[in-house]
Amino acid sequence: MTHAHELRHVSKLALLLALAALAATLMGCGGNKDDGAGAAATTARSTTTAPADRKWTKVVPGGECKCADGSKFAFWERRADPTKVVFFLDGGGACFDAESCAFTGFGVGGEEIYDWKITDDPADEGGIFDFARADNPFRDYSFFYLPSCTGDAFLGDVTRKYSPQLTVEHKGFVNGTAALGYLAENYPDAAQVVVVGKTVGSVAAPIYGGLVADRLPETQVTVFGGQSGSIPDDPDLNARFFGQLWGAYDNMPDWKVNEGLTARDWGAPRFWIQAGLHDPELVLARFDYAYDESAARGAASMGRDPSKLLAVIDANEAAIEKAGVDLHSYTAPGNGHGIFEYDVFYKLEVNGVKLVDWVRRLIEGERVEDVHCQRCRNG
């Protein structure tokens, strides 16, 4: 394979992950793969001022936890009912070379490529973070909010030098499993944990769901991922990104069902398949807009037909279920982007089924049927 040809392959998944996330982690941090606990380290806390119904605590772990630029990583915790917890993996884009990973905030065309430091605060969000709403199915849940700031979809554990002037800390898995260890230690009686993933956070969400179930075996774990269903499975890209650039393959859990897999096998649908095969008690669900505008831009930029997005979403779900994993799905019409942090979470209705009601039934253990738009392009 020529260098130019390789670069074209390398950029494809990054564009999907990064552009799909446009517009659109604690015991302390250790650098080794483990069961999610991390190595012991000091934790600093500072209270974030917010309205009475939105009190968050910022948790700053030490050790190897860091953002892409080497700055301190932090996550937010909201303590409410200790038996019910949401573990939220935020979106924030992905990077793959000196240009896309630069700490400038913007890439070609002036568009932001990925979050390389922490800029988000859950106290500023609405949607499922609006705990004043009586119809919020997560109103009384304790919450963990993990910002994405490493460009590796919460999966990396490597320091990558992209140029003499640019060294990137791809430590998303270190950050994420540190927060997971904190959850397991401080919420040992959790009866239910819902892992919610937004865009790039949705890619890793099933793996984190499986790790939560490993740490808290008596807990019912639900995984709800949003807006990554149109990422195709490409073995060359899987090997390059998850195996080489981000060091993610080395972080994959040592579950028996993972034996024999290589980095080439770990495409986006594979995360759902392996988590579901590892623990059939996991409740797995996803949400997508049929023609998500950010996913469409990503597809077009690499020569894919944006009109085929829905076909990829449906094909990925079919592949997951063919592997023996039950995946609940809610596919909405149109080209929207963003659902968890907006009021549309409460307003969206497809085929007479409101998303908020569907999610409530899902997390309460009721049977839910797949919801799929009929007139998907124009609603």
N, C-alpha and C positions, 0 to 999 in steps of 0.2 A: 504494500500500500504506500503510495507516495505521501510525502509530508502534507501537501495541499489537500489531498483526498482525506487524510486522517483528520486534519483540522475541520473540514466540513462535517465529518462524522461527530467530532468532539462538540461542535457548537450546537448540534441539533437538540439534544436533550436539555442542555442548559437554556436554550431559547425557550423550550417548552416550559421548563420549571420557572425560569425567571420571568418571562412574559406572561405566563399564566397567573403569576402572583402579582403582576402590576395592576394599576387601576384597582386593578384589583387591588432553672432546671433545676430535706437535703442533708445529707450528712456532710457535705463538703465534696470538693471535686478531686477525683483521682484520674490519672491518665490511662488506666488499664481497663480492658474489657472485664466486666464482672456482671453480677446479677442485678445491677441497678443501684447498689448502695453507695458506691464511691468510697474513697478513703476519707478518714476523719480530717476535718478542717474547721477553722473558726468561722462562724456565721455572724455577720453584722446585719442589724435590722434598722430600718427607719420608717416611720409611719408616714404614709401619703395622705395629705388632707383631702377629704372628699365629703359630699353630703352624708347625712346620717345613715342612709340606706346603702352607701357604697364606701365602706371602710376597708382599705387595702393596706397591707404591710409589704414594703419592699425588702426582699431578702437577697443579700449580697454574699455569695459563697466565695471562698478563697481558692487556693490550690490552682489547678489547671483550668478552672472555669474562666472563660474569656470570650470576648467578641472577636470578629475578624481582624480588627485593627489592634488587638492586644488589650483593649480597655476592659474594665470589669464587667462581667456578666451579672445580671440580676433577674430575679423573677418576682412576681407579686403573689401574695396569698391573701385570701379573704376567708376568715374563719366564721363559719355558721354552723349548720348541723354537721357534727363530726362523723356521722354515719353515711353521709352522701357527699360525694366530691366530684367536681369537674376538673379535669386535667387538660388545659387548653394549650395547644401548640399553634402559635400564630403563624401567619404567612409573612413573607418578607423577601422573596426572590432567591435566586441562586447565582453563583458566579463560577467561572471556569478558566479564565486567563488574565493576563495583566491588564487588559482593557476593561473587561467586565468586572474584575475584582478591585479595581482602583478605588481608593477612599475619597472619591470626589462626589459620590452620590448620584452621578448621572453618566449615562453611556451614550451610544450613537443616537443622534436625534434629540438629545436632551432628556431622554426618559430615564427615570431611576431604575437601576438594574437590580439592586438588592440592598437590604439593610445591613450595614457593616458595623453599626453601633446601636445602642438602645435609644430609640426616640419615642416609643409608644408608652402609654399609660392607660391601664384598663379603666381608670376612673373617668376617662374622657369618652368611653365607648357607650353605645346604646345596645339595642337588640337583646341578646341573652345576658348582657352585663347590666341591664336596667332592672335592678332588684326591687324597684318600687312598683313595678307592674304586677298586678294580681294574676295576669295570664302568663307570666313567665314560668315555664315548667321547671326552671332551675333556681327559682327565687330563694329557696331556703338552703340551697347547696353551699358547701364550702367550695372555694375556687382556687385553682392555681393558674396563673396566666404567664406563659413562657414566651417572651418575645424572640423572634428569629433575628439573629445578628451575625451569623457565621457563613451564610451563603452555601450551606450544604444540606439543607432540608432536615436538620436535627439528626444527621446520621454520621457526621465526620469526626475523626480524631487524628488529625495530622497537621503539622506546620508546613505549609507549602510556599516555596519561594518562586514567585512567578517572574520576577525580574530583579536586577540588583537593587532597585528602589522599592520593591513591593514584596513583603512577606505577609501571608495571610494565615490566620489561625482558624482552621476548619475544625472547631471543637464543639460542634452542635450536639453530638452524642454524649460527650462529657458533660455538657451543660444539662441536657435533658435527663440523663440518668441520675445526676446529682439531685435534681428536683424530685425525681421519682423516689429516690431513697429517702428524702425528707418526708415525702407523703407517707411512705410505708412505716416510718418510725413514729410519726406524729398522729397518724390516723389509723391505728392498728385495728380499730373496731368498725372500719368503714364497711357497710353492707353493700354499697354500690359506688362504683367509680365509673364515670363517663369520660372517655378520652375523646376530645373534640379536636379535629385538625382542620386548619384553614389553608387552602392552596398547598404550598410546599409542606406545611405542617401535616396536611392530610396524607402525604406520601408515606411518612413515617408512623402515622397514628396507629396502624394495626400492630406494628412491632412493639410500640409502647404499651398497647393494650395487653399483648401477651406477656410482657414483662411485669405489668401491674398484677396480672393474674398469678404469675409465678411467685411474686412477693406476698400477695394477699390471697391465698388459695380459697378462702371462704367467701370472698367478695364477688358479687356479680359485676362483671366488667362489660361495658358497652363501648363500642368504637363508632364514632360518627364523623366521617370525613367529608369535606366539602370542596368541590371545584378542582379536582385533579383527575377526574375520570377519563379525560380525553388524552392523557399522556400515553403514547403507545409503548409497546415493549420492543426494544431493539437490543439484541445481545451485544453488539459492538459498543453501543453507547453505555450499556450497563457496566461492562468491563472497564471502560475508560473512566466513567464518573465514580461509580460505587467502588470499583476495585483499585483505581490508580489515583485519581485526583483527590478524592476526599478520604480515602482510607476507610470507607464505610463497610466494605465487605468483611474486614477483620472484626467488626463490631457485631455482626449478626449473631444472634443467640445460638448457643450450642444445643438447640432442640434436636431431638432425634430425627424429626421430619426434615431437618436441614442437611442431613448427611448426604454427601455426594453432589451437592449444589456448588457451582462456581460463581464467580462474580458475573459472568455472562447471563446467569439465570435470574439475577435480581433486578427485574424490571418492576415498574410500578404495580402491576397486578399481582406480582409474586408476593409482595408484602402482605396482602390480604389473604392469599392462598396459604402461606406458611403459618400465619397466626391462627387462621381458622382450623387448619389441620392439627396444629400443636394443641390447641384448646378448643374443642367443639362447643364448649359452654359460652364462649365469647359471642356477644351479640354484635354483628357487624352491619353497618349501614353507611350509605353515601348519599350526597346531594350534588346535583350538577344542573346548571342551565344548559340547555341543548346546544346553544351556540354562543357560549361565553365570549364576550368581546375581547378579553385579554388572550384567551386561548386561541381565538381566531387570528389575532395579530401574530402570535407566535407561530402558528401553522403557516400563515402566508409568508412570513419572513424566511422560512426555510424551504419554501417551494411546495408545501403541502396544501391541499385544497381545503379551505375553511368550511366549505359546505359539507365535508365529511366528518366533522367533529362528532356529531351525534352517532354516526356509524361506529366510530372508535369507542365511544362511551359504551354503547350497547355490546360491542364485540368484547371489550375488556370484562364486562359483567358476565357475559356468557362463558368466557374462559375461566373466570373465578368459580362460577357455579358448576361448570363441567368438571373441575378438579375436586368437587365434593364439598364445597364451602357455600353456605347459605348467606347471600348478601342481600340485605334489604335496600331498596333504592327509591329515591324520589327525584324524578327528572322533570324539570320545569321548562316551559317554552321560552323562546326569546334569547336575547344576547346579554342578559344581565350579568353583573359580577358583584360579588359581595352579598352575604346573607346573615352571618352570625351577629354582626355588630350594627345592624340596621333595623329599622321598624318593619321593613318588608318581611322579616322573619315571622311577624305576627299577621301580616296581611296576605301573604302569598297563598293562593288556592289553585289547585290543579284537579280537574275532574271531580269537583265538589269536595275535595279533601284539603283542609288547611294544613300547611306545613307544621305550624305550632302544635296542632292537635295530633298530627302523625308522630311528631317527636315525643310528645307527652306519653302517648300510648307505648311507643317504643321503649322508653326508659322505665316505664311502669310494668314492663313485662307482658303487655298485652300483644295479641297477634296483630300484625300490620301487613297489609298487602302492598306490593310495589305500586308506586304511582308513576305513571309515564304519560307525558303530554301526547295528545293526538295531533293537534295542529302545532307542531313544535317550532316552526320558524317564526310565525307571527302571533302565536298565542291563541 
